[in-house]
């Protein structure tokens, strides 16, 4: 660690801008530029169902009336409203563009814009982080690309899209390492802004940035700078996060943030060397269960190569008895960084510690602890701060190893970056092909019989709580000004939905069907109660292993 003001460097702002542009270029190279067309929405459907959830959530949100809290959607789980937080539709963008909805075309998406901005910000913040610990601007610029194309970013972007904004984690690391160069007031402001960014992008960033804030607080306390500022920073961070959750409706209607499955969505001990579906130079390693993809933090062949170089340099210096310089002399930072790595690593592994497909040990949590931790059940994601610590260490120690021969350091980093790109090239190519192709959109409701059934209808009523055709139905409902009672959210409200379904079933049992409502049930449910449904005065269509029916219009109405 050193004072950047004592070295002749390009300005931090210029470095940020250069690497932000580099991030944008990387995005265009991986995803193409067609994805930036606000009216191109086909690719959002010809992809993972979570991506469709994000886009359709935005569509429903833009059509919902303004209320307080401002993030409520009223047409996906009518009569229950849910927050846009639970559709992972990137709340900050959803709110901004909803303010402009009167001027937007019907088919409008902001996910391409979010992607290129995330890549640019990752480039900018990673370069600033490296600038504090690497004395060469060229090394900072090359090093920033490792963050831009880090495996979790590529894995998450346009899958769990909001989680692709991992610049939030890197920005928090940067605030930490620059703390002695930032005034107390600005530190409180920056941690507050990071707390807000977590909620307004994706709330899973809260515990990860919270870990880094805790590391920052411990660093200051160990320097005997007192407890007052750390407490103020925690207050700022928590207040901004809670305010965002309240404003967006995260607590509205008694919605529980708890999710089942803690211990399933963990990380695997092989995570740093397992290429999963991102790398191609190393053999793919098995997981203990499929859902451990949540804890994927593959370093890449390039970063692993840098660690080999660093290790070789250490052995050489030990053999030659060359004394270590004080370039990384801040031992407090070093020790706290190790502590942060350990916390990040084990919080991602527990309670299910496994290597490959073998479960080594399962450590059960007390019920009340599991209830609390269940809010962030996909705890494998907590591995990301540890991964970025390793990436930062590999780059900074490589620069230190060749500190007297900077051209060599630049050459080694550039070579490692080429290895990294080759390793991930198949993943880049598949994404480029997918996102530069034409993707027509056609929902299930546009076929002949079904389109006649929905003509003039106002709502869809699902008589079950599962998610199967709810998302294509929701998009059709958006295009035709309709609503529905069931949708796939990040946190389910099945009990509330079931209460409504019980009411609808009671009405049907009495022979009463709501006007301009299209009812949807599964074929097996229809078969079990065929006599009841056949007795209704309704138009019926069998399609997609479902039965759809609607009350017949009475003549004269």
Phi, psi and omega in degrees: 000135180212165180278112183297340182287346182266000180245144179282109186223165167288160184294154179298322180297318179292319178299316178302314182295317180300313184284333173294318176296322177297320177297318179296321178295321177298318179299312181297324180290330182271319187250351184079179181254348179299328181297342180277353176290115184299335183264358178271106184243355183301321183295339179289340181261329181270059188199194180296150184293335178295323178295320176297321178302316182297313183291314181293327175301318177296317180301314180293323181294318182296331180271350180283147179292155175291131177222181166233126003300154190279351186263015187277141175247127185252357189249359182263333181224041183305135008269010179271133176265145178230153181281147175298343174304321188272006168252002179053041185266022181057078189310321183297318178288321180301316181292315181301313184282337174294327176299335181255013190300331181295339184253002184263146174291163181300316176266105183214130178226146180245009186287329173296316177299316179300319181297312182291327176293321180295317178297318180295316181292326176296317177298315182295309184290325179293325179293323178292321176299312181293329181300332181285337187233359179233129188276357184246125177296323179297320177295323178296317182294313179295316182298327182299332182293329177300324178286317183302318183255023179302147188304316179296328177296313180293322179296318189274327185299120183069030167230283163258080197305313183299329180287353173289348181276056184283001171299338178299317179294315182293323177297320178296319176299322180294317178300320181298309187286344177260012190300327181281358178249004182241138179294158181300319182297318180291326177299316177298319179296314183296318179292327175295317178296323178292321176299318178293318181300321180303309184290318185282352173249297175199126188293344178294343176287341183304305181295329181290314176292326176299322176300316182291321176299319177298319177298318177299316181297316180297321178302314181293321180294318178295335175277004178061041176261010173090175184259347190296308182297314177304320178295320178295321179294317177298319179297318179296314181298311183291320180297317180295319179294313180295321179298318178297317179298319180292313182297322183275352177090024180298335180256005189292139173065021179071021179299129180271130178277355182291139176232143180280155173107015178302129183105344178269321186264051184262182174261161180253149180301341180271008193302325185284341182242001180269112184289350180050239178247018183257312181268158181231354183271336177253152180291141178290137182255150181285161176246158179291327170209158186303323188286359175287000170300337179300330181258027180289126180215048182300128182282328183095152182298325181297314179292320177299323176297319179297322178295325176295317178299315181297316179298318178297320178297321178294317178298318180299314182293323178294320180293322180272357182055042178277123181292146177284136175282176184262026183299319176251057192272350182281094186291332179296312177302315182300314182292319180291325177298318176299317178298318179296319178300315181297315180297313179299315184296309185282333175292336177277331183277315187291153001273002187249088180276121185217153174233126189053230182269003185266125173276112183283312179200144174244117182259106183290140176268150169301153186303318183290328177290317179298324179296319180290312183290339180295344175299326178241066187294331179276063188287351174301335180295341182292356178287343188297317175303319178298319180297316180290332173296318179293318178298315180298318180296316181300317182289314184291321179289330174294315177298324179291320182301323181250036186296334180271352182225071187301322176303325179292318179300316179297317181295317180296315179296319179296319178295319178296322178295321176298318176300317181298316180294317178299317181300323185259007188297324180295320178296320178296315184296319181294324179289321178298316180297318182294314189272358174252005180268162177274135183230100177289152180244128173212121180274165182294340186274002182265001176284163190309297184297319182290323180295326176291325180293326184270354183301117179080002181287157183246340183204156171254135177240109176275132180261032175202166186257350184291161177258110174226292179252018183292325183287311175298328177294320180296323179291319176299319179297321178299314182293336186244017174065036181251176177225169177212170187255355186217137180206165180268113178246162178297332173231123188283155173235045186302324181296318179291319178297320181295325177301317177294319179298320178300322178294315179298318180295323178296320178297317181297319179299331177273004178081015183254125176242139180287141180291145175057029176245135175258118181269142181230126174219164182282153184302319181294326177293321177297317182297325181290333182233041185302318183300318180296310185291327179289339180279349182283147175274079189218152170275132187235139175229133175257121181201146175054038181060028177230164173240126178244132179216159183210141180302136178290141176290131177281139180299139180096348179271000000 
